[in-house]
Amino acid sequence: MPTARLHDSLEQIPAAQWDALQDGGNPFVAHAFLAGLERHGCLRLHYGWTPCHIALWEGDALVAAAPGYRKTNSHGEFVFDHAWAQAYARHGLDYFPKWLGAVPYTPVTGPRLLARDGAARRALLETIVAATAEAGWSSAHVNFVREDEDEAFDARWLARDDVQYHWRNDAGWRDFDDFLAAMDHRHRKNIRQERARLARAGVQFRIVHGDEASSAEIATMHAFYVHTFRAHGNTPALTEAFFAHLARVLPRQLVLILAEREGRTIAGALCLRGGDTLYGRYWGAHEHVPGLHFETCYYQGIEYCLREGLRRFEPGAQGEHKLARGFLPVFVRSRHWIADPRFADALRRWCAEEREAVRRYAAALATHSPFRAAH
């Protein structure tokens, strides 16, 4: 039988063994990405993230692992459970701490149960439940689970769904004009007008990969990120050192989209690529130019995917405005184990109602597709 261990640092697990448990197609579960968050000051105690990775070992061989954290709040999760915490408080109970299997600050679907086979994956989930119960924590959560991991979760795990907006090149578009040709006249015209207006404003774009980025460009991109977060009243948890770390350890997976005007970099978007997908993560601007956000965060990314042969572009969570720009609704999923059986029963009904509402919402969104019916 494998031996279960809890690790308070990813440095305690050899990178080669961790990475051997996943196919490398998702950069956010790479040892280098997750360890970098810990090493470069992104998971401070007052942010509510304490590493608590769960692993199964046979001797010195790693057979299964889950990136995990002891959470004392719901900051940076993107699966909202504030109502759950409030319900616990009304009954005089503590919802925090809880255990969370996720990538911090990253609403991206990807592997969460890294394992050499299905049996090890199921054993890993049993270990998560046992460790959470032994610690006396309220619950365990696994966010942004891949669909092919669903079968590992038994009926004790509550299911929640949400909607994101993703671009997919299932039609084999060759370039941006080809992509636009699949749209109806109104949406095609609107996008062309947005792009033309920005071009007339004198804005140009450069794509810079991690191994091409200067320290000044990394610092500029981090400043954009900080500005955006603070402008919305949020705490910018990621450090400039972490951005520089990504450029070193993921040199061709880090993609910076930089907007320039009159010799100045006025906006930027930070993306990561993995497998056949581009992931948009952070953006910011020091000037307001109509259409700058859409071009920097969406259209430049689509053009990059078309040039590089990537089939998908996931530009981040939320945002119905993405629909009109070719990003269609897709379901994202999370799974939740609740220790108290009374709350588990009540939340099971709540989750079922929420999932039905989400599916009705997605069906309504589908009627507003910008693509012609033949698409």
Phi, psi and omega per residue, in radians:
M1 nan 2.390 3.102
P2 -1.131 2.664 3.088
T3 -1.697 2.267 3.137
A4 -1.574 2.413 3.076
R5 -2.406 2.540 3.002
L6 -1.812 2.293 -3.067
H7 -2.047 2.223 3.125
D8 -1.613 0.178 3.026
S9 -2.730 2.428 3.097
L10 -1.239 -0.311 3.094
E11 -1.110 -0.316 3.126
Q12 -1.345 -0.160 -3.138
I13 -2.010 2.177 -3.132
P14 -1.009 2.331 -3.080
A15 -1.025 -0.731 -3.089
A16 -1.091 -0.690 -3.138
Q17 -1.241 -0.718 3.099
W18 -1.044 -0.880 -3.062
D19 -1.210 -0.407 3.124
A20 -1.211 -0.285 -3.126
L21 -1.525 -0.001 3.085
Q22 -2.468 2.818 -2.938
D23 -1.449 -0.016 3.123
G24 1.425 0.034 -3.092
G25 -1.371 -0.264 -3.126
N26 -2.086 1.930 -3.022
P27 -1.173 -0.354 -3.020
F28 -1.325 -0.348 3.078
V29 -1.728 0.071 3.052
A30 -1.114 2.502 3.114
H31 -0.956 -0.710 -3.089
A32 -1.089 -0.692 -3.138
F33 -1.194 -0.903 -3.057
L34 -1.190 -0.737 3.109
A35 -1.149 -0.572 3.112
G36 -1.110 -0.652 3.079
L37 -1.032 -0.721 3.139
E38 -1.237 -0.762 -3.001
R39 -1.261 -0.494 -2.992
H40 -1.961 0.531 2.905
G41 1.311 0.460 -3.116
C42 -1.640 -0.200 -3.059
L43 -2.089 0.968 -3.125
R44 -1.209 2.652 -3.024
L45 -1.005 -0.719 -3.083
H46 -1.290 -0.139 2.997
Y47 -1.401 -0.224 3.085
G48 1.618 0.129 -3.093
W49 -1.948 2.000 3.025
T50 -2.120 2.071 -3.105
P51 -0.970 2.314 3.089
C52 -2.601 1.164 -3.099
H53 -1.307 2.420 -3.107
I54 -1.924 2.254 -3.048
A55 -2.392 2.614 3.019
L56 -1.966 2.296 -3.074
W57 -2.173 2.497 2.880
E58 -2.018 1.723 -2.982
G59 1.140 -2.147 3.105
D60 -1.694 0.139 -3.108
A61 -1.731 2.231 3.098
L62 -1.438 2.175 -3.114
V63 -1.935 -0.337 3.097
A64 -2.848 2.637 3.137
A65 -2.804 2.658 3.079
A66 -2.340 2.220 3.011
P67 -1.157 2.109 -3.021
G68 -2.452 2.802 -3.054
Y69 -2.565 2.469 2.942
R70 -1.456 2.070 -3.062
K71 -1.875 2.353 3.066
T72 -1.942 0.117 2.989
N73 -2.787 -3.028 3.141
S74 -1.933 0.398 -3.094
H75 -1.157 2.312 3.003
G76 1.273 0.449 -3.071
E77 -1.815 -0.631 3.123
F78 1.233 0.115 2.913
V79 -2.105 1.895 -2.834
F80 -1.530 2.137 -3.136
D81 -2.239 0.472 -3.134
H82 -1.064 -0.638 3.127
A83 -1.125 -0.585 3.099
W84 -1.144 -0.798 3.130
A85 -1.075 -0.681 3.130
Q86 -1.166 -0.656 3.106
A87 -1.117 -0.728 3.075
Y88 -1.048 -0.794 -3.095
A89 -1.085 -0.671 3.137
R90 -1.101 -0.438 3.124
H91 -1.726 0.215 3.095
G92 1.258 0.414 -3.106
L93 -2.008 2.776 -3.141
D94 -1.715 2.122 3.035
Y95 -1.434 -0.546 3.100
F96 -1.838 2.521 0.074
P97 -1.378 2.819 3.037
K98 -2.360 2.863 3.053
W99 -1.782 2.393 -3.125
L100 -2.261 2.196 2.981
G101 -1.701 1.905 -3.017
A102 -2.955 3.058 2.943
V103 -1.819 2.100 -3.073
P104 -0.955 2.378 3.028
Y105 1.089 0.383 -2.934
T106 -2.353 1.692 3.121
P107 -1.452 1.047 -3.091
V108 -2.121 2.188 3.071
T109 -1.132 2.394 3.130
G110 -3.029 3.134 3.118
P111 -1.038 2.354 3.076
R112 -2.133 -0.447 -3.141
L113 -1.971 1.483 -3.089
L114 -1.335 2.113 -3.028
A115 -2.744 2.698 -3.121
R116 -1.375 -0.337 3.092
D117 -2.825 3.074 -3.096
G118 -1.100 -0.650 -3.140
A119 -1.124 -0.730 3.113
A120 -1.148 -0.619 3.123
R121 -1.138 -0.770 3.120
R122 -1.162 -0.667 3.093
A123 -1.121 -0.618 3.102
L124 -1.096 -0.761 3.110
L125 -1.110 -0.687 3.084
E126 -1.087 -0.655 3.125
T127 -1.170 -0.688 3.105
I128 -1.060 -0.795 3.131
V129 -1.103 -0.803 -3.104
A130 -1.124 -0.726 -3.128
A131 -1.169 -0.690 3.122
T132 -1.149 -0.770 3.137
A133 -1.134 -0.756 -3.129
E134 -1.099 -0.637 3.129
A135 -1.295 -0.247 -3.118
G136 1.362 0.383 -3.139
W137 -1.458 2.781 -3.011
S138 -1.233 -0.538 -2.890
S139 -2.957 2.881 3.009
A140 -2.259 2.468 -3.045
H141 -2.366 2.482 3.054
V142 -2.244 1.939 -2.997
N143 -1.743 2.568 3.083
F144 0.971 0.982 -3.101
V145 -1.399 2.459 3.036
R146 -1.244 2.585 -3.095
E147 -1.058 -0.594 -3.111
D148 -1.330 -0.064 3.035
E149 -1.666 -0.126 -3.058
D150 -0.991 -0.678 -3.024
E151 -1.112 -0.330 -3.141
A152 -1.319 -0.371 -3.092
F153 -1.535 2.224 3.110
D154 -1.582 -3.019 -3.001
A155 -1.181 -0.250 3.108
R156 -1.204 -0.381 -3.069
W157 -1.592 2.097 3.109
L158 -1.284 2.538 -3.093
A159 -1.887 2.289 3.013
R160 -2.177 2.517 3.081
D161 -2.164 2.708 3.011
D162 -2.531 3.131 -3.102
V163 -2.123 2.350 2.916
Q164 -2.141 3.045 -3.102
Y165 -2.118 2.027 -3.080
H166 -2.135 2.577 3.025
W167 -1.698 2.344 3.127
R168 -2.329 2.369 3.089
N169 -1.784 1.139 3.092
D170 -1.364 -0.291 -3.080
A171 -1.537 -0.119 -3.137
G172 1.329 0.607 3.107
W173 -1.047 2.417 -3.091
R174 -1.605 -0.553 -3.117
D175 -2.702 -3.099 -3.038
F176 -1.155 -0.651 3.103
D177 -1.110 -0.672 3.091
D178 -1.081 -0.749 3.086
F179 -1.063 -0.815 -3.132
L180 -1.136 -0.566 -3.116
A181 -1.103 -0.363 3.130
A182 -1.408 -0.163 -3.096
M183 -1.567 2.836 3.023
D184 -1.278 2.909 -2.998
H185 -1.035 -0.756 -3.052
R186 -1.108 -0.830 -3.113
H187 -1.211 -0.686 3.098
R188 -1.049 -0.784 -3.135
K189 -1.123 -0.754 -3.123
N190 -1.062 -0.749 -3.131
I191 -1.167 -0.745 3.119
R192 -1.088 -0.667 3.116
Q193 -1.176 -0.716 3.102
E194 -1.042 -0.788 -3.095
R195 -1.219 -0.685 -3.133
A196 -1.155 -0.682 -3.138
R197 -1.107 -0.705 3.135
L198 -1.193 -0.705 3.101
A199 -1.086 -0.706 3.112
R200 -1.130 -0.452 3.100
A201 -1.350 -0.040 3.073
G202 1.462 0.354 -3.134
V203 -1.583 2.272 3.088
Q204 -2.165 2.861 -3.026
F205 -2.248 2.559 3.012
R206 -2.228 2.500 3.028
I207 -1.860 2.210 -3.111
V208 -2.234 2.157 3.052
H209 -1.493 2.927 -3.059
G210 -0.977 -0.723 -3.114
D211 -1.359 -0.060 3.085
E212 -1.851 -0.185 -3.023
A213 -1.422 2.332 3.046
S214 -1.412 2.873 3.085
S215 -1.084 -0.560 3.108
A216 -1.174 -0.682 3.127
E217 -1.198 -0.659 3.065
I218 -1.095 -0.777 3.138
A219 -1.107 -0.693 3.121
T220 -1.121 -0.768 3.134
M221 -1.112 -0.687 3.112
H222 -1.140 -0.661 3.105
A223 -1.112 -0.678 3.061
F224 -1.057 -0.814 3.138
Y225 -1.022 -0.836 -3.132
V226 -1.077 -0.764 -3.125
H227 -1.048 -0.775 -3.130
T228 -1.098 -0.807 -3.107
F229 -1.118 -0.789 -3.109
R230 -1.190 -0.588 3.121
A231 -1.113 -0.470 3.129
H232 -1.738 0.195 3.098
G233 1.309 0.378 -3.120
N234 -1.886 2.796 3.132
T235 -1.572 2.128 3.095
P236 -1.381 1.684 -3.010
A237 -1.336 -0.500 -3.062
L238 -1.383 2.392 -3.064
T239 -1.685 2.795 3.059
E240 -1.072 -0.608 3.100
A241 -1.081 -0.614 3.101
F242 -1.196 -0.731 3.077
F243 -1.024 -0.767 3.125
A244 -1.135 -0.645 3.086
H245 -1.052 -0.779 3.117
L246 -1.046 -0.690 3.136
A247 -1.098 -0.583 -3.133
R248 -1.360 -0.821 -2.963
V249 -1.591 -0.354 3.086
L250 -2.193 1.073 -2.916
P251 -1.101 -0.568 3.122
R252 -1.820 -0.101 3.103
Q253 -1.605 -0.428 3.053
L254 -1.394 2.204 -3.098
V255 -2.221 2.083 3.063
L256 -1.835 2.267 3.049
I257 -1.877 1.951 -3.017
L258 -1.961 2.233 3.105
A259 -1.733 2.331 -3.073
E260 -2.276 2.558 3.036
R261 -2.582 2.258 3.130
E262 0.913 0.729 3.057
G263 1.409 0.052 -3.138
R264 -1.999 2.482 3.018
T265 -1.453 2.011 -3.013
I266 -1.855 -0.240 -3.136
A267 -2.816 2.844 3.112
G268 -2.840 2.731 3.041
A269 -2.282 2.389 3.081
L270 -1.816 2.190 3.125
C271 -2.206 2.816 2.960
L272 -2.208 2.537 3.081
R273 -2.081 2.562 3.118
G274 -2.755 2.391 -3.117
G275 1.010 -2.132 -3.121
D276 -1.866 0.372 -2.972
T277 -2.280 2.461 2.952
L278 -1.811 2.321 -3.129
Y279 -1.987 2.002 3.046
G280 -1.431 2.267 -3.054
R281 -2.080 -0.984 -3.013
Y282 -2.368 2.624 3.130
W283 -2.576 2.841 3.041
G284 -2.973 2.861 -3.136
A285 -2.606 2.591 3.075
H286 -1.843 -0.010 3.056
E287 -2.376 2.619 3.036
H288 -1.714 2.040 3.073
V289 -2.288 2.195 -3.135
P290 -0.935 2.247 3.117
G291 1.500 -0.070 -3.064
L292 -1.106 -0.725 -3.134
H293 -1.099 -0.816 -3.096
F294 -1.096 -0.742 -3.120
E295 -1.188 -0.790 -3.071
T296 -1.194 -0.747 -3.003
C297 -1.608 -0.391 -3.036
Y298 -2.114 -1.059 -2.982
Y299 -1.199 -0.700 3.097
Q300 -1.140 -0.629 3.099
G301 -1.172 -0.704 3.090
I302 -1.097 -0.784 3.112
E303 -1.062 -0.694 3.104
Y304 -1.069 -0.801 3.131
C305 -1.053 -0.743 -3.124
L306 -1.141 -0.698 3.109
R307 -1.198 -0.680 -3.019
E308 -1.585 -0.069 -3.138
G309 1.323 0.414 3.075
L310 -1.464 2.453 -3.035
R311 -1.612 -0.319 -3.046
R312 -2.380 2.644 3.063
F313 -2.416 2.052 3.120
E314 -1.931 1.826 -2.989
P315 -1.564 0.183 3.109
G316 2.040 -3.122 -3.044
A317 -1.443 2.703 2.958
Q318 1.078 3.110 3.030
G319 1.762 1.492 3.118
E320 -1.127 -0.391 3.124
H321 -1.090 -0.303 3.126
K322 -1.220 -0.482 -3.084
L323 -1.011 -0.790 -3.106
A324 -1.180 -0.194 -3.107
R325 -1.910 0.308 2.985
G326 1.698 0.174 3.118
F327 -1.801 2.035 -3.017
L328 -1.713 2.683 -3.103
P329 -1.191 2.398 3.020
V330 -2.361 2.687 3.118
F331 -1.479 2.469 2.941
V332 -2.130 2.643 -2.941
R333 -2.322 2.671 3.026
S334 -2.477 2.794 -3.082
R335 -2.311 2.540 -2.927
H336 -2.477 2.238 3.052
W337 -1.908 2.190 -3.093
I338 -1.940 2.188 -3.043
A339 -1.207 -0.755 -3.095
D340 -1.353 2.062 -3.060
P341 -1.111 -0.510 3.120
R342 -1.153 -0.808 3.103
F343 -1.191 -0.622 3.124
A344 -1.049 -0.760 3.140
D345 -1.142 -0.768 -3.123
A346 -1.151 -0.733 -3.116
L347 -1.271 -0.450 3.081
R348 -1.081 -0.767 3.095
R349 -1.149 -0.722 3.134
W350 -1.066 -0.760 -3.133
C351 -1.154 -0.680 3.129
A352 -1.097 -0.738 3.115
E353 -1.156 -0.707 3.131
E354 -1.110 -0.750 -3.120
R355 -1.097 -0.681 3.119
E356 -1.143 -0.711 3.117
A357 -1.127 -0.696 3.129
V358 -1.122 -0.681 -3.133
R359 -1.210 -0.636 3.056
R360 -1.141 -0.706 3.123
Y361 -1.090 -0.789 3.132
A362 -1.111 -0.678 3.118
A363 -1.128 -0.653 3.105
A364 -1.180 -0.689 3.112
L365 -1.083 -0.672 -3.083
A366 -1.072 -0.422 3.130
T367 -1.330 -0.146 -3.129
H368 -1.925 0.434 3.112
S369 -1.031 2.404 3.099
P370 -1.359 -0.128 -3.060
F371 -1.540 2.614 3.068
R372 -1.104 2.705 -3.007
A373 -0.968 -0.522 -3.088
A374 -1.256 -0.264 -3.104
H375 -1.155 nan nan
